[in-house]
Amino acid sequence: MESVRSSLRYLFADVIGDDDGEPPFLPQGLPDAAVPTVSDGIHLLMEYQGASYAQLYVDRIKRFVRRSNVDAGVLSQIAQLLAARMAYEDPIRIAQLRLISLDMGQRPGGRESDDVRRFRLDELIGALPQAVAESLLAAFEQVGWLGRRRVKVRFSVRSPLAIRRLKLMAGLRRWRLQSVRYGEERAWAERWLHMIARALDKQPAAASAVIGTATMIQGQGDGYRQGLADWHAIIDGLAKPTFDGVLPISDLASAIAEARAVALAEPGQGALKRAIAQIRARALSAPKTDAAE
C-alpha cells in the first residue's frame, strides 16, 4: 500500500508540474580532474530520473573519494561507468531519448521515424511497479512464456498519436524506482561497488579490471541477460574467491581479461565456465603467494 501511495504522489507531482529539486552538490574532496565526469553523471541522472537519483549517484561516488589508493583517473572511471549503468536502457528510457531528440529539433522521416526494439517478456513486465509485475511474472512463468517470449516494441515519432504514446511511456519514469528491474539494477550496482572496494583493499592492481567489468552489461533483451550472467560468473568464479583468500590468483586483472575474452568470442556460458575452471585450476596448482591477503 505504501508503494502505491508513493507512486500516486509522484504522479500528482507530474500533473501539477512539481519538479524534482536541484542537482546535488559534488562530493567534497573530489579531485579537479574528476569534476567534469561526475558533473556529467549528475546531469545525466537528473534527466533520467531526478534529483534524488542523482544524489544516490553522488553518495555512491563518495565512498571512493579521499581513498589513498584512488586517484582522479580511477574515480573518473568509476563515475563514468556508474552513471551509464544507473541510466540503464529500459523501455522508459528509450521513449525519453526519442522525445529528447524531438525537443532538439531532430525530426526523422519515413522509416527513420521508427525505432523498433526487441524485448524479453520478463523485461517489459519488469519495468512495471513491483506490486503489479510480480503477479504477471508468476502467471506468465506458469505458462512457460517468460524465458521464450520476445516482444517487438515500436518507439515511433511518425504521428501525433505515436508521440503521445511515447510521452505516456516516458511518464512511467515516476514508477521506475518501484519496479522489479530497478531492484535488480540496485543490487547489481551495490555488488559492483563492493567488489571494487574489495579489489582496492586486497589486490589494487586489479581494481581497474573489476571496474571495467561494468561494460559487460549493456542494452536490453537477450544480450543484456547474457552479459549479466557472464558478469556474475566471473565475479563468483574468480574475483570473490580471490578476495576471500580461497583462490590464490596473483594477477586477477589478467584472469578477468582472459575470461572476458572467452565470453566475447564464444557467447553462451559453456566456454566461459570452462575458461574459469581452467584459470582456477592453474591458480590452485601454482605455488601459494600472498597476493590475496
Stockholm file with secondary structure:
# STOCKHOLM 1.0

chainA/1-293         MESVRSSLRYLFADVIGDDDGEPPFLPQGLPDAAVPTVSDGIHLLMEYQGASYAQLYVDRIKRFVRRSNVDAGVLSQIAQLLAARMAYEDPIRIAQLRLISLDMGQRPGGRESDDVRRFRLDELIGALPQAVAESLLAAFEQVGWLGRRRVKVRFSVRSPLAIRRLKLMAGLRRWRLQSVRYGEERAWAERWLHMIARALDKQPAAASAVIGTATMIQGQGDGYRQGLADWHAIIDGLAKPTFDGVLPISDLASAIAEARAVALAEPGQGALKRAIAQIRARALSAPKTDAAE
#=GR chainA/1-293 SS CHHHHHHHHHHHHHHHTCCCCCCCCCCTTCCGGGHHHHHHHHHHHHHHTCHHHHHHHHHHHHTTTTCTTCCHHHHHHHHHHHHHHHTCCCHHHHHHHHHHHHHTTCCCCGGGGEEEEEEEHHHHHHTSBHHHHHHHHHHHHHTTCTTTCEEEEEEECSSHHHHHHHHHHHGGGGGGGGBHHHHHHHHHHHHHHHHHHHHHHHCGGGHHHHHHGGGGSCSSHHHHHHHHHHHHHHIIIIIHHHHHTSSCCSCHHHHHHHHHHHHHHSCSHHHHHHHHHHHHHHHHHSCCCSTTC
#=GC SS_cons         CHHHHHHHHHHHHHHHTCCCCCCCCCCTTCCGGGHHHHHHHHHHHHHHTCHHHHHHHHHHHHTTTTCTTCCHHHHHHHHHHHHHHHTCCCHHHHHHHHHHHHHTTCCCCGGGGEEEEEEEHHHHHHTSBHHHHHHHHHHHHHTTCTTTCEEEEEEECSSHHHHHHHHHHHGGGGGGGGBHHHHHHHHHHHHHHHHHHHHHHHCGGGHHHHHHGGGGSCSSHHHHHHHHHHHHHHIIIIIHHHHHTSSCCSCHHHHHHHHHHHHHHSCSHHHHHHHHHHHHHHHHHSCCCSTTC
//
